[in-house]
Amino acid sequence: LLVRHAGKVIREKYFREIANGAKVLSLALTEPESGSDSTKIRTFAEKKGNKYVVKGHKIFISRVKYSDFMILVARTKPYEKVERKTEGITLFVVDLREVKEGSIEMREIRTMSNTAAYELFIDGLEIPEENVIGEVDKGFYYLLDLLNAERFMIAAEMIGNAEWFINKASEYAKNRVVFDKPIGSYQGVQFPLAKVYAELEAVKAYFNEGLKYLEEGSDVKGIGNYANISKYLATEIAWEAGNVAMDIYGGYGYAVDSNVERKLRETRLYKVAPVSQNLVLAYVAHHILNLPRSY
Ligand SMILES: Cc1cc2nc3c(=O)[nH]c(=O)nc-3n(C[C@H](O)[C@H](O)[C@H](O)COP(=O)(O)OP(=O)(O)OC[C@H]3O[C@@H](n4cnc5c(N)ncnc54)[C@H](O)[C@@H]3O)c2cc1C
């Protein structure tokens, strides 16, 4: 997103630190009244002289307390005053090390996974105008670049989780002896593992094909299709592999020390975030199958 759309000042000021991995970034998009329906955000950035002053409310913002920068998604034109709902949204780089005291209150939301998620109450946050990413009011279109890349990233993570579950459960099945034989010798244990392994191979092939589109970069629709479907398939297979591992571990899967239940909880998040599986299916229905839009 920044490489494609950020201007000279952002490049000179922040690129080196972000690119060399020394600094942590978070994305503040979701709001209490606007999750899946992201164009309905209400957080508003008003231009005052050479800066923007922001008031709003964000929720479930990962890592923000430990981040150096935040990409803030805010309206610069109210939803009611734009012709297309995707217009009037602007992206800002917020340097969290420089924000005025009291302009962002952060409250932790305790969740079932290890994501440090925060609710943000923003009032009087000042952002210099040179921290606008790309053009004012056009941020939603830039955001798609970020969201597609994020979907590939989640898919990669979920493929890794699926492999982790399969490898861990296979090892356990070789060593756990029940009725005088390793449970891995019973087909009731082998077949679910073999099934998720075979399905995962197909998901990996699809994902790797998509990466070629992402790297080549010109076929925007192709990238969107592969990003969405890869995220969907990889999350489904990781979730299935996690449940297979839980079954194979028997009662020991519930033991915190096995780490299987933790990984399963972490995997569950991606059924909902950063985009829910339903919304991916809606994308496929609307953008690939050309079915009438449901929203
Ligand atoms: C741990 C965690 C970390 C997060 N980190 C971040 C972050 O760093 N930055 C950020 O901006 N956000 C973050 N999020 C927010 C996340 O992206 C949203 O939760 C997600 O986009 C879904 O929005 P929602 O929770 O408001 O669900 P809703 O939009 O209220 O949806 C609820 C349910 O309704 C279904 N639904 C809604 N509309 C339709 C429809 N038209 N058709 C069919 N089904 C539909 C959805 O699929 C979902 O199952 C995080 C969330 C969590 C839980």
PDBQT file of the ligand as one rigid body, heavy atoms in Angstrom, charges set to zero:
ROOT
HETATM    1  C1  LIG A 301      -8.896 -10.564  17.403  1.00  0.00    +0.000 C 
HETATM    2  C2  LIG A 301      -9.295  -9.600  16.336  1.00  0.00    +0.000 A 
HETATM    3  C3  LIG A 301      -8.335  -8.761  15.766  1.00  0.00    +0.000 A 
HETATM    4  C4  LIG A 301      -8.724  -7.814  14.805  1.00  0.00    +0.000 A 
HETATM    5  N1  LIG A 301      -7.782  -6.937  14.307  1.00  0.00    +0.000 NA
HETATM    6  C5  LIG A 301      -8.191  -5.902  13.517  1.00  0.00    +0.000 A 
HETATM    7  C6  LIG A 301      -7.261  -4.874  13.121  1.00  0.00    +0.000 A 
HETATM    8  O1  LIG A 301      -6.062  -4.923  13.424  1.00  0.00    +0.000 OA
HETATM    9  N2  LIG A 301      -7.729  -3.819  12.403  1.00  0.00    +0.000 N 
HETATM   10  C7  LIG A 301      -9.041  -3.718  12.036  1.00  0.00    +0.000 A 
HETATM   11  O2  LIG A 301      -9.401  -2.724  11.398  1.00  0.00    +0.000 OA
HETATM   12  N3  LIG A 301      -9.944  -4.687  12.376  1.00  0.00    +0.000 NA
HETATM   13  C8  LIG A 301      -9.553  -5.769  13.108  1.00  0.00    +0.000 A 
HETATM   14  N4  LIG A 301     -10.454  -6.745  13.484  1.00  0.00    +0.000 N 
HETATM   15  C9  LIG A 301     -11.856  -6.625  13.083  1.00  0.00    +0.000 C 
HETATM   16  C10 LIG A 301     -12.281  -7.636  12.014  1.00  0.00    +0.000 C 
HETATM   17  O3  LIG A 301     -11.711  -7.294  10.772  1.00  0.00    +0.000 OA
HETATM   18  C11 LIG A 301     -13.825  -7.642  11.997  1.00  0.00    +0.000 C 
HETATM   19  O4  LIG A 301     -14.235  -8.295  13.190  1.00  0.00    +0.000 OA
HETATM   20  C12 LIG A 301     -14.380  -8.329  10.770  1.00  0.00    +0.000 C 
HETATM   21  O5  LIG A 301     -14.171  -7.518   9.633  1.00  0.00    +0.000 OA
HETATM   22  C13 LIG A 301     -15.891  -8.614  10.893  1.00  0.00    +0.000 C 
HETATM   23  O6  LIG A 301     -16.579  -7.468  11.292  1.00  0.00    +0.000 OA
HETATM   24  P1  LIG A 301     -17.606  -7.551  12.539  1.00  0.00    +0.000 P 
HETATM   25  O7  LIG A 301     -16.907  -8.212  13.653  1.00  0.00    +0.000 OA
HETATM   26  O8  LIG A 301     -18.161  -6.191  12.758  1.00  0.00    +0.000 OA
HETATM   27  O9  LIG A 301     -18.745  -8.533  12.047  1.00  0.00    +0.000 OA
HETATM   28  P2  LIG A 301     -20.126  -8.114  11.317  1.00  0.00    +0.000 P 
HETATM   29  O10 LIG A 301     -19.837  -7.267  10.128  1.00  0.00    +0.000 OA
HETATM   30  O11 LIG A 301     -21.062  -7.586  12.345  1.00  0.00    +0.000 OA
HETATM   31  O12 LIG A 301     -20.625  -9.544  10.825  1.00  0.00    +0.000 OA
HETATM   32  C14 LIG A 301     -21.160 -10.506  11.754  1.00  0.00    +0.000 C 
HETATM   33  C15 LIG A 301     -21.528 -11.777  11.003  1.00  0.00    +0.000 C 
HETATM   34  O13 LIG A 301     -22.508 -11.485  10.004  1.00  0.00    +0.000 OA
HETATM   35  C16 LIG A 301     -22.093 -11.985   8.751  1.00  0.00    +0.000 C 
HETATM   36  N5  LIG A 301     -22.527 -11.077   7.674  1.00  0.00    +0.000 N 
HETATM   37  C17 LIG A 301     -22.492  -9.710   7.673  1.00  0.00    +0.000 A 
HETATM   38  N6  LIG A 301     -22.963  -9.242   6.508  1.00  0.00    +0.000 NA
HETATM   39  C18 LIG A 301     -23.281 -10.319   5.739  1.00  0.00    +0.000 A 
HETATM   40  C19 LIG A 301     -23.808 -10.503   4.421  1.00  0.00    +0.000 A 
HETATM   41  N7  LIG A 301     -24.107  -9.467   3.635  1.00  0.00    +0.000 N 
HETATM   42  N8  LIG A 301     -23.987 -11.763   3.971  1.00  0.00    +0.000 NA
HETATM   43  C20 LIG A 301     -23.712 -12.834   4.751  1.00  0.00    +0.000 A 
HETATM   44  N9  LIG A 301     -23.210 -12.732   5.998  1.00  0.00    +0.000 NA
HETATM   45  C21 LIG A 301     -22.999 -11.497   6.490  1.00  0.00    +0.000 A 
HETATM   46  C22 LIG A 301     -20.567 -12.030   8.806  1.00  0.00    +0.000 C 
HETATM   47  O14 LIG A 301     -20.069 -13.017   7.924  1.00  0.00    +0.000 OA
HETATM   48  C23 LIG A 301     -20.335 -12.398  10.269  1.00  0.00    +0.000 C 
HETATM   49  O15 LIG A 301     -20.374 -13.802  10.393  1.00  0.00    +0.000 OA
HETATM   50  C24 LIG A 301     -10.080  -7.748  14.393  1.00  0.00    +0.000 A 
HETATM   51  C25 LIG A 301     -11.025  -8.632  14.940  1.00  0.00    +0.000 A 
HETATM   52  C26 LIG A 301     -10.649  -9.541  15.895  1.00  0.00    +0.000 A 
HETATM   53  C27 LIG A 301     -11.702 -10.455  16.478  1.00  0.00    +0.000 C 
ENDROOT
TORSDOF 0
